[in-house]
């Protein structure tokens, strides 16, 4: 096989990547929604609805993180949870990771245990949030970067999540 043929195959694979990514996005949408809404239902909080606009926002940001998979927030207009992990992590796992912070959240004090993080959990269950859009990419190092956006954003100082 010559260099021109290899270049042609590589070009074809690059053309197919958005198609593969879109197939993954369709499956992920249901996974993300189910994982979020199962937790919300357990607390009596209304389910989130999927937002194609927010998914597009999340996808654009996830693609920007593809080279480094760095856990940096987008600083956008939405509430946001981000996750990075080894290849094979799923939307359900990422949401589960955020929800695992529940053990550190004290509802009566509306605060996290000293030295712990619980804001990812409270964003997942934030009752005023109505819309969700998420995306995931495989980064250059093979790890997975996942981002979910929430509208309206949660974690408003002085307000209870539900």
C-alpha positions, 0 to 999 in steps of 0.5 A, spaced: 500 500 500 502 506 497 503 513 501 497 516 497 492 510 499 494 510 506 492 518 506 486 516 502 484 511 508 486 516 513 482 522 510 476 517 509 476 515 517 476 523 518 470 524 514 467 518 518 468 520 525 463 525 526 458 520 524 461 515 529 460 521 534 453 523 532 451 515 533 455 515 540 451 522 542 444 519 541 446 513 545 449 518 550 443 522 550 438 517 553 444 515 558 445 522 561 438 523 561 436 517 565 442 517 570 440 524 572 433 523 572 433 517 576 437 521 582 432 526 581 426 522 581 428 519 588 428 526 591 421 527 588 425 533 583 422 534 576 426 530 571 430 534 566 429 535 559 434 534 553 436 541 550 439 540 543 442 547 543 445 545 550 448 539 547 451 543 541 454 548 547 457 542 551 460 538 544 463 545 542 466 545 549 468 538 549 472 538 543 476 544 545 478 539 551 480 534 546 487 535 546 488 536 553 482 533 557 483 538 562 478 539 568 477 546 566 470 549 566 467 553 560 465 559 564 459 559 560 452 561 561 450 554 564 451 550 570 456 545 569 459 538 571 465 536 568 469 529 568 475 526 566 477 518 566 480 513 563 477 510 556 471 506 557 468 510 562 460 512 560 455 517 561 452 513 567 459 512 571 460 520 570 453 522 573 454 516 578 461 520 580 458 526 581 452 523 585 457 520 590 458 526 593 451 526 596 454 523 602 458 529 603 452 534 603 448 536 609 441 538 607 439 541 613 446 546 613 445 546 606 453 545 605 458 540 604 462 537 609 469 540 611 474 539 606 469 535 601 466 537 595 458 536 593 457 541 588 457 536 582 451 532 586 447 539 588 447 541 581 445 534 578 439 535 583 438 542 583 430 543 582 430 549 578 434 546 573 429 544 567 434 542 561 440 538 560 445 538 554 451 533 555 457 531 550 463 526 551 469 526 547 476 521 547 482 526 548 488 525 545 491 521 551 485 516 550 482 518 556 474 520 556 472 528 557 465 529 559 461 535 560 454 536 562 450 543 562 444 545 566 439 551 565 437 554 569 444 553 573 444 551 580 448 552 586 445 559 587 448 561 594 443 561 600 438 557 596 437 549 597 437 545 591 431 541 592 
